[in-house]
Amino acid sequence: MPEPDWALLRAFVAVADAGSLSRAAELLGSSQPTLSRQMSALEQHIGGALFERTRRGLRLTEAGQTLLGPAQRMQEHAREWSLAAAGQSQSLAGTVRITASETMSAFLLPPILRRLRDEHPQIQVEMVASNAVENLLERDADIALRMVKPAQSALIAKKVVELPLGFYAHQSYIQSRGMPSFETFMTHEWVGFDKSDQMIRGFREGGFKVTREFFAFRCDNQIVSWQAVKAGLGIGVGMQRVARLSPDLVRVLPQLPVPPLTLWITAHRELRSTPRLKTVFDALATALAKPE
């Protein structure tokens, strides 16, 4: 039997992991009809069915279960090869894919990336503004700026800086509602998250029992929430470094402690030594670590 096309095996692993053609297509950046044709071609190649349809999606047949392990090992070897090959590149020219939170991507990184662009115009940057933790092992990104230290041994992580947080309100809000105090802050308007319970947990850890309805404006997008604070919709939490970019914002309730965010910069160990990634990695780490 001739060896199957690797693209078919990659699609097979993605469908097995996702449990449906539509989810797998989304992960691969492909289309459902294309994946369907690929699965048909692979089934024709082996002479049997790989999946059976159930109410909950696609389930591997016995043949599919037997072949999944070898296909996953091939995928892992392909990733290792890709990383090793990328690590051999000594050229600065090329693309570096960076992932960071929405707030950092929008407010802190653009000036740094502008200076990097001026100094190294041959380096192109792809920015993934997301609060989800991208998988560096699978090359979802080359460099990650995150508030969590990664645990994988294949990644290297450097602690960059502690980012202090604070409570902020727009001048127009304070003129309308007055300056909040420790005695009155629970009666004020607040900006919080929608599905995330991060701020609720923060208040409760500080001894204040609040519910989702405590926040008059709720949105999980950090940029939208911050813009709501800047528009005077209520009091919100933000990085002091970001707040200083908006002179009309006033820091309130300084007596209420807010734990700082610890910023880590992370890259794959195999890629850290390449000149292009090292240049970007060091530029980000140095700029973000500078005192304001």
Secondary structure, DSSP 8 states (H G I E B T S, - for coil): -----HHHHHHHHHHHHHSSHHHHHHHHT--HHHHHHHHHHHHHHHTS-SEEEETTEEEE-HHHHHHHHHHHHHHHHHHHHHHHHHHT---S-EEEEEEE-HHIIIIIHHHHHHHHHHH-TTEEEEEEE-SS---GGGTS-SEEEESS----TTEEEEEEEEE-EEEEEEHHHHHHH----TTTGGGS-BEE-SS--HHHHHHHHTT----GGG-SEE-S-HHHHHHHHHTTS-BEEEEHHHHTT-TTEEEE-TTS----EEEEEEEETTTTTSHHHHHHHHHHHHHHHS--
